[in-house]
Amino acid sequence: MKKTNIFGTGDQRKVNPGWFTGKTWMKILSEKIKVKEQDIYHVHFEKGSRTKLHQHDGNQVLIAIKGKGSLEIFKKYGASKANFKIKRTERISLNEGDIVHIPAKILHTHGSIDKKNAFSHIAINILSKKNAPYKTTWYESDFKSKVSEII
């Protein structure tokens, strides 16, 4: 059994800036507690930062732990893998203590709700197959109507 703490700045890692709209950092909690069945992250979004549009090959659970955030779900239109139309179908507000399940292959974005408040959540990525890497596909988009490329 391993124990760690999500607070403090000692284990922060920079994230791929191409996957976020602003300043974001994370801690990989699953490495610290030696869990192999899920990838677990503490993700902190500075004011107004959010993920770019993406989807996972496995299920994901988000647990809001600080501030106010949102989860937006999109529907894909068109057959192209890298250039297609999108439409937001749902926007879910995330407040401290909220838990949300995102099924595999759902196109979505999440992060800070506005330019005044930071937001943090725990992300639990449930592996689709035992001992298989968790795959996330990231997209460049306008967050309104179109996706222009896979990042």
Secondary structure, DSSP 8 states (H G I E B T S, - for coil): -----S-SSTT-EE--GGGBSS-EEEEEHHHHHT--SEEEEEEEE-TT-BB-SEEESS-EEEEEEEEEEEEEEEEEESS-SSSEEEEEEEEEEEETT-EEEE-TT-EEEEEESSTT--EEEEEEEE-SSTT----EEEEEE-SSSEEEEE-
